Amino acid sequence: NAGVMQNPRHLVRRRGQEARLRCSPMKGHSHVYWYRQLPEEGLKFMVYLQKENIIDESGMPKERFSAEFPKEGPSILRIQQVVRGDSAAYFCASSPVDSQQFFGPGTRLTVL
Amino acid sequence: AQTVTQSQPEMSVQEAETVTLSCTYDTSENNYYLFWYKQPPSRQMILVIRQEAYKQQNATENRFSVNFQKAAKSFSLKISDSQLGDTAMYFCAFMKANDMRFGAGTRLTVKP
């Protein structure tokens, strides 16, 4: 059973471009979470999704950020018109119902 | 909202000795989970140990053990016989339902 997979592992974008981060949960997991980690800080919750539904997006910036978890395929975290402050490591986690979260390796986004 | 506090930004320990990392949290909930995660330079989030709040017995995993004081809302991690490979960031986390919150982390260095 493969773990949580994220791609790309590293992503470089120029200011104003779009960034798309993908997360494939572990087999059998229907819950996906996205976190952001700024340098020298802990992980900050962004959004919690189940298949085709956003359950909690209280940690997501209101503008430029969106997330989806379609019926088929990976979960996508999308950042439009990136700015330098978006540079961070973005982690995805998945879980079965109300249980321990398993983390992916993260995507490091660098905005030039 | 739940908050998690790690009051030690950095710690060091000599190889083979014991070190304790502190964590306190604030919640009005009675049932919840607590975790310690290790993040080495690879940035992978690795689960070290977990504790269910309804269990009075402290969790233990080989060289890692916790001191869970529910009334004091304290959850410290003890690493015995420290090894060079234990050098990493350590994050304490609180989870209720699907809501997980992290502390800011403690950078642990094991010295030869």
Chai-1 contact restraints between the chains, C-beta under 6 A:
chainA,res_idxA,chainB,res_idxB,connection_type,confidence,min_distance_angstrom,max_distance_angstrom,comment,restraint_id
A,G42,B,F91,contact,1.0,0.0,6.0,A-B,restraint_1
A,G42,B,F102,contact,1.0,0.0,6.0,A-B,restraint_2
A,G42,B,G103,contact,1.0,0.0,6.0,A-B,restraint_3
A,G42,B,A104,contact,1.0,0.0,6.0,A-B,restraint_4
A,G42,B,G105,contact,1.0,0.0,6.0,A-B,restraint_5
A,L43,B,F102,contact,1.0,0.0,6.0,A-B,restraint_6
A,Y48,B,N98,contact,1.0,0.0,6.0,A-B,restraint_7
A,A89,B,R43,contact,1.0,0.0,6.0,A-B,restraint_8
A,D98,B,A97,contact,1.0,0.0,6.0,A-B,restraint_9
A,F103,B,M45,contact,1.0,0.0,6.0,A-B,restraint_10
A,P105,B,Q44,contact,1.0,0.0,6.0,A-B,restraint_11
A,G106,B,R43,contact,1.0,0.0,6.0,A-B,restraint_12
